[in-house]
Amino acid sequence: MKLNDKGLLVVISGPSGVGKGTVRKALFDMPNHNLTYSISMTTRKIRPGEKDGREYYFVSKEEFEDRIKKGLFLEHAEFVGNYYGTPLDKVNEQLEEGKEVVLEIEVNGALQVKEKVPDCVMIFIVPPSKQDLYDRLTSRGTESEEIIRQRVEKANKEFKVAPKYDYIVVNDEVSNAADRIMAIIRAEHAKTSRSIHKYYELIGENDENE
Amino acid sequence: MKLNDKGLLVVISGPSGVGKGTVRKALFDMPNHNLTYSISMTTRKIRPGEKDGREYYFVSKEEFEDRIKKGLFLEHAEFVGNYYGTPLDKVNEQLEEGKEVVLEIEVNGALQVKEKVPDCVMIFIVPPSKQDLYDRLTSRGTESEEIIRQRVEKANKEFKVAPKYDYIVVNDEVSNAADRIMAIIRAEHAKTSRSIHKYYELIGENDENE
């Protein structure tokens, strides 16, 4: 019996190269969860095999910009000439249905989400050491030294935003990191600030005994 | 890899009759934990078979009152003419060793602990309904109606302190309640406020790469 029925908005973020995607995948592979993705909206062209509303919601640049003006995105960004964003209305629908909506996003997007939804759960994934992250960033092997240098510089900046997050989870082993996130989700549901309203309903239900 | 090595002071409390002791027992029966009890100090006479420092630390009334004056208790109370209290120094030793110290105490004691150790984890155990608690309080069968009436009245007052706690855990099934508390303990270790110092050490350890 959970005292908070509404789903949580869980933001998984962290420095570039830390393995956010792998952790998120391990989380979704766990049994008995109620996690769901949020489908992003984009202005990039639909590709063969893709379906509107499955990989992305595909919209025109005009529509996207109109939605930005109306504040209809949780967060958005431009990437290689195209917009990408998380539609607020879709996320809210899922939360009302009691689903935990997991967003795996870059640091900048995460901080936008925190501003729009202050009661979201902000999780910062970190490597077991800085060296570990540098090793990952350089071992991909296919990129030029200049690109690697830029990435390391970006990661070093991103390391500094940790205090803006609610939790810091070390990605030492992917399964440990996923376990920790699941524990955080369970604990957050039990937080007094989230559960006190339903608790009052619960203890109010037999007022005739007072 | 945990970013917070220090143990947590976990306070399990809730209205009289809610089953705090049963939940605490189920918690300690779980595998792979690092939980420990705190041994209370008392002025009551040692009984045959008891050992000083095992069931209780047995001290004289004078010594106990001297310790109260010196602020050496996390919480204390008088019960049927004897003092009972939680010695602060013993708890701190255990926390420094990385153990999670679990206190299962009455509401009044719990609120004393919160004042002395603001970063303790306050968990309020509640019944699935008020009626459920009334049923428990009356079904013990051995007490007079007057005593039962007093207990119900006490529980009704205790229900109202929930907002002073960090978490509200429903004791619907004992094993569920214990699971939730274990998740809370894991999550609390990952909280940014508890883990940021070690995180800074971690990302500072390779400063030569910056």
Interface residues (C-beta under 8 A of the other chain):
Chain A: M1 K2 L3 F124 V126 P128 S129 K130 Q131 Y134 V152 N156 F159 A162 P163 Y165 D166 Y167 I168 V169 V170 D172 N176 D179 R180 M182 A183 I184 R186 A187 E188 A190 K191 T192 S195 I196 Y199 L202 I203 E205 N206 N209 E210
Chain B: M1 K2 L3 F124 V126 P128 S129 K130 Q131 Y134 V152 N156 F159 A162 P163 Y165 D166 Y167 I168 V169 V170 D172 N176 D179 R180 M182 A183 I184 R186 A187 E188 A190 K191 T192 S195 I196 Y199 L202 I203 E205 N206 N209 E210
